[in-house]
Amino acid sequence: MGTNRRDFLKGTAWMGAVAAFSGCAATGEKLGGAGRMSYYADKPIQKLRVGVVGLGMRGPGAVHRLSSIPGVEVQALCDLYKARVDRMQEHLKSKGSPAARSYYVYESDSDGSSSDETAAYRAMCESDLDLVYIATPWATHTPIALYAMEHGKHVAIEVPSAMTLDDCFALVETSERTGRHCMQLENCCYGEVELLTLNLARQGILGELVHGEGAYIHDLRDLNYLDPAKGGYQGYWRLKWNRDHFGNPYPTHGLLPIMQAMNINRGDRFDYLTCVSSAQIGMDSYAKAKFGPDSWQARLHPKCGDMSTTVIRTLKGRTIMVQHDVTSARPYSRINLLSGTKGCLNDYPFRITFAEKEGDGAHGWFDQNKTAEICAKYMHPLWKAAGKLAQKMGGHGGMDFLMDLRLCYCLQNGLPLDMDVYDLAASCSICELSERSALNRGASQDVPDFTKGGWKSAKPLDIVTIDLEKLGLTDVEKDESQLNV
Ligand SMILES: NC(=O)c1ccc[n+]([C@@H]2O[C@H](COP(=O)([O-])OP(=O)(O)OC[C@H]3O[C@@H](n4cnc5c(N)ncnc54)[C@H](O)[C@@H]3O)[C@@H](O)[C@H]2O)c1
């Protein structure tokens, strides 16, 4: 069944929200062309002025990485709390970087009395910046990004960038109308294995792609219940989301790399999905054991099932399974499985196999030597160019730095970004659609076409790389002083 934005217009509240953001959707005026932001390039920005909002667990690493890249200046820092902003000012000072402008809501960490927590990020978005980099709690991502784009800024938003279909539509429409990039910071697209997988897929080594599996399996119970005053999530935002929602609230780490390999929104698109979630047992048992049966934690009873399994079918008949489990005692995994008519790759543990030619089977995994040979031969050019540097700079084994480096490089050189607003919307739509399906005995849900037909002509993501010399990083592995670390 064909789906577009209108099919998903349900009720006047939604229309009002979009009209407020787009200023024209409700009047039927034409928005930016269908799929306009696919392969969209803006003018080069040689000196990239960045504002970072959200300086909790994730944001400080971004400040460090961004301010290390030549030609990039972190000119604004924003958080609810002054102490978090001050800490990052100290960090910039220690690197010899210029001081940034400070934006915050509360002077003291114990304060929480403001009725308007938007004031600080609004002031930051109104100031002179090129890029607003957002690392705040999930529900605040879209409002901040919309405000920033309305004020002429490109935006890069942590995962998942949008939690509802309304948010997805609003980001697409605002990005198209303002001509501002709106990229989801999906660092896993820059992992060594994910990049290798993409390269193998592009070279046809796995044959015609048929099926993928991705996941976010990570026991986060300690962190979910950790007191914010002792370093936990600000205001227990993640625990609260788990308390109130079902389905998969965090689908993008495993999903976006598969989407890139399968050319979703660039030749194929999501058609429909179904999601089934288990009962929630892991959080209650953890809370009872750690805090006692009468504690508020043990009496919270979050709704989010422990294991949520979504299966998406594409218009071309491919399938993708996406799992979410942050509440069971099991080792970390994103699964990262991609299989085709000639071969298969699987992470956790890492294994590859493929047939030499179409029609032959591949019945066993390659041994260590052969696997190492394949990895060397098919290493993605981007990892070849900057992987060692990225590993040195760190952030989930280097993928965080590689993502930021490539983002800045594209903006500085006026290149299209690797991930556009349609990738963001399609991957984030899984949050609401999986919940709707799981609440309804796995009932099938259509996935909207956020490209409005643009997916038919959009070209697949190239095998991209980076010219470190253009950044003045001629021999950075030997001479680290070329980076402002
Ligand atoms: N890509 C990854 O690998 C990865 C890893 C960790 C976290 N994340 C994402 O990063 C984001 C932040 O996660 P975190 O672990 O840092 O959470 P956190 O709670 O530690 O930090 C969030 C910060 O945002 C600030 N904040 C909240 N509302 C604000 C507002 N209105 N204005 C300004 N600042 C505001 C808070 O004060 C806090 O310092 C989440 O979206 C999360 O999913 C991604």
The ligand as a Gaussian input file, in Angstrom:
#p B3LYP/6-31G(d) Opt

LIG

0 1
 N       25.466000       7.440000      19.647000
 C       25.812000       6.871000      20.779000
 O       26.604000       5.949000      20.832000
 C       25.233000       7.413000      22.045000
 C       25.782000       7.040000      23.282000
 C       25.241000       7.601000      24.431000
 C       24.175000       8.482000      24.343000
 N       23.657000       8.805000      23.119000
 C       22.556000       9.753000      23.007000
 O       22.990000      11.023000      23.489000
 C       21.900000      11.721000      24.063000
 C       22.268000      12.192000      25.462000
 O       22.507000      11.065000      26.281000
 P       23.354000      11.193000      27.630000
 O       23.693000       9.819000      28.017000
 O       24.438000      12.197000      27.470000
 O       22.234000      11.781000      28.631000
 P       22.514000      12.699000      29.911000
 O       21.258000      12.718000      30.691000
 O       23.768000      12.276000      30.579000
 O       22.796000      14.145000      29.301000
 C       21.799000      14.948000      28.736000
 C       22.194000      16.406000      28.992000
 O       21.253000      17.253000      28.314000
 C       20.969000      18.363000      29.168000
 N       19.665000      18.931000      28.834000
 C       18.436000      18.383000      29.029000
 N       17.486000      19.212000      28.589000
 C       18.110000      20.318000      28.120000
 C       17.651000      21.543000      27.574000
 N       16.347000      21.813000      27.428000
 N       18.570000      22.475000      27.214000
 C       19.887000      22.239000      27.380000
 N       20.383000      21.078000      27.892000
 C       19.500000      20.135000      28.259000
 C       20.999000      17.765000      30.575000
 O       21.181000      18.742000      31.588000
 C       22.151000      16.776000      30.477000
 O       23.382000      17.360000      30.859000
 C       20.722000      10.761000      24.012000
 O       19.973000      11.046000      22.890000
 C       21.356000       9.400000      23.856000
 O       20.530000       8.472000      23.213000
 C       24.184000       8.283000      21.991000

